[in-house]
Amino acid sequence: MHVSISVDSPGHLVSVAGPLSAATVAELRAALGAAADNGQGDLVLDLAGAEIVDASGLGVLVGAHRIAERHERRLVLRHVPQQIDRLLAASRLNRVLTVETAAG
């Protein structure tokens, strides 16, 4: 399994493609932590190519949300695939995490 992470706008926009599982989340956690440390305003995570494989994937999203809050920022999930959106709703994380709507 391989996850692809790109920092499209340092400190602001991170994109991820591939599985978010225990084997891959450490790299994403580090990238999001660095982005939170080095920017202002919303921290956007583009999930267009992402897939959640296990609970570690959800955990990294919650962790990134907490890191962003500590920096007085907001984690915003963009282009959330339907499978991940359903998981967020089922786990009620959609009440905690900010998901950008198509119009947003």
C-alpha positions as CSV (number, residue, x, y, z in Angstrom):
1,M,0.0,0.0,0.0
2,H,1.2,3.5,-0.9
3,V,-0.2,6.9,-0.1
4,S,0.7,9.9,-2.2
5,I,0.8,13.2,-0.3
6,S,1.4,16.6,-2.0
7,V,1.7,20.0,-0.3
8,D,0.0,22.1,-3.0
9,S,0.2,25.3,-1.0
10,P,2.6,25.2,1.9
11,G,0.8,25.8,5.3
12,H,-2.6,25.8,3.6
13,L,-3.4,22.9,1.2
14,V,-2.4,19.3,1.4
15,S,-3.7,16.6,-1.0
16,V,-3.7,12.9,-0.4
17,A,-4.4,9.9,-2.7
18,G,-4.4,6.3,-1.8
19,P,-5.3,4.3,1.3
20,L,-5.3,5.9,4.7
21,S,-4.5,2.9,7.0
22,A,-2.1,2.1,9.8
23,A,0.6,1.5,7.3
24,T,0.3,4.9,5.7
25,V,-1.0,7.5,8.1
26,A,2.3,8.4,9.8
27,E,3.5,10.3,6.7
28,L,0.2,12.1,6.4
29,R,0.2,13.0,10.1
30,A,3.7,14.5,9.7
31,A,2.7,16.5,6.6
32,L,-0.4,17.9,8.3
33,G,1.5,18.8,11.4
34,A,4.1,20.7,9.4
35,A,1.3,22.5,7.5
36,A,-0.5,23.5,10.7
37,D,2.8,24.8,12.1
38,N,3.6,26.9,9.0
39,G,0.5,28.6,7.9
40,Q,-2.5,30.7,8.9
41,G,-6.3,30.4,8.3
42,D,-7.9,27.2,7.2
43,L,-5.8,24.1,6.7
44,V,-7.4,22.3,3.7
45,L,-7.0,18.6,3.2
46,D,-8.0,17.5,-0.3
47,L,-9.2,13.9,-0.1
48,A,-10.2,13.5,-3.8
49,G,-8.0,10.4,-4.3
50,A,-8.2,9.1,-0.7
51,E,-9.7,5.9,0.6
52,I,-10.2,5.0,4.3
53,V,-9.1,1.4,4.9
54,D,-9.2,1.3,8.7
55,A,-9.8,3.3,11.9
56,S,-6.3,4.8,11.6
57,G,-7.4,6.8,8.7
58,L,-10.2,8.4,10.7
59,G,-7.8,8.8,13.6
60,V,-5.4,10.9,11.5
61,L,-8.3,13.2,10.5
62,V,-9.3,13.7,14.1
63,G,-5.6,14.3,15.1
64,A,-5.2,16.9,12.3
65,H,-8.3,18.6,13.5
66,R,-6.9,18.8,17.0
67,I,-3.5,20.1,15.8
68,A,-5.2,22.8,13.7
69,E,-7.3,23.9,16.7
70,R,-4.2,24.2,18.8
71,H,-2.9,26.6,16.2
72,E,-6.2,28.5,16.2
73,R,-6.9,27.1,12.7
74,R,-9.6,25.0,11.2
75,L,-9.1,21.7,9.3
76,V,-11.4,21.7,6.2
77,L,-11.9,18.5,4.3
78,R,-12.3,19.1,0.5
79,H,-13.5,16.7,-2.2
80,V,-14.5,14.0,0.3
81,P,-15.2,10.7,-1.5
82,Q,-18.7,9.3,-0.8
83,Q,-17.2,6.3,1.1
84,I,-15.4,8.6,3.5
85,D,-18.4,10.9,3.8
86,R,-20.5,7.9,4.9
87,L,-17.9,6.8,7.4
88,L,-17.8,10.4,8.8
89,A,-21.6,10.3,9.2
90,A,-21.7,6.8,10.7
91,S,-19.0,7.7,13.3
92,R,-20.6,11.2,13.8
93,L,-17.3,12.8,13.0
94,N,-19.2,14.9,10.5
95,R,-20.4,16.9,13.5
96,V,-16.8,17.6,14.6
97,L,-14.9,17.9,11.3
98,T,-15.6,20.6,8.7
99,V,-16.5,19.2,5.3
100,E,-16.5,21.6,2.4
101,T,-19.6,21.3,0.3
102,A,-19.6,21.3,-3.5
103,A,-20.7,25.0,-3.5
104,G,-18.1,25.9,-0.8
